[in-house]
């Protein structure tokens, strides 16, 4: 019994230590630059404390919507849901909106889509899908996105190198959750050009992952094929799949043939 009591005590201590560590991480100061595409097509850009709940985002969206838009919503519930484009997750219930911006994976930059209930119809009220869901579910989601992206127009690309500090933070986050065998490594992603826009691109140029236009101060990554994406959008995609979501070409370009002895051929 003494052994059992000692084991229980150790387990409790470990649990307490883990809980304290999680709490410390959640309380670490940080900011999240959010791009919020509203149901009417307008765009909100706002910087939030990453420790705040998503309710803060919902309150901002509600303040910009006409009063009648919330008339049909149940008391205490927004007339819309907040959707993360990829991996797709939805937050709409009061409980879901208590998820912190950091826990939703929206730090340091991210896009949220506002889906009106009147247009969306029946909203799935299941808990948000975690990024660690099964490979089969993730594969299905990727295939659905690919079918949509395959019908969208190609984007213009330019090579203007730009140092982006938040990019290093994104790579650190990738390393912290572990590499995915099929996706690109952090080192591989560093090989792709990243730039910050000084002015908006033509309105027909959009990120085909979040379906938002490219505007001034957006950080873009250009794949080998020439397609541009928001840095935070394509980073999550490439973490899972090493090819362009539109044209399916390798993100880094064709692999160089190996010479005898395994060394890649020189160009």
Secondary structure, 3 states (H helix, E strand, C coil): CHHHHHHHHHHHHHHHHHHHHHHHHHCCCCEEEEEEECCCCCEEEEEEECCCECHHHHHHHHHHCCHHHHCCCCCCCCCEEEEECCCCEEECCCCHHHCECCCCCCCCEEEEEEEEHHHHCCCCCCCCCCCCCCHHHHHHHHHHHHHHHCCCCCCCCCCCCCCCHHHHHHHHHHHHHCCCCCCCCHHHHCCCCEEECCCCCCCCCEECCCCEECCCCCEEEECCCCCEEEHHHHHHHHCCCCECCCCCCECCCCCCCECCCCCECCC
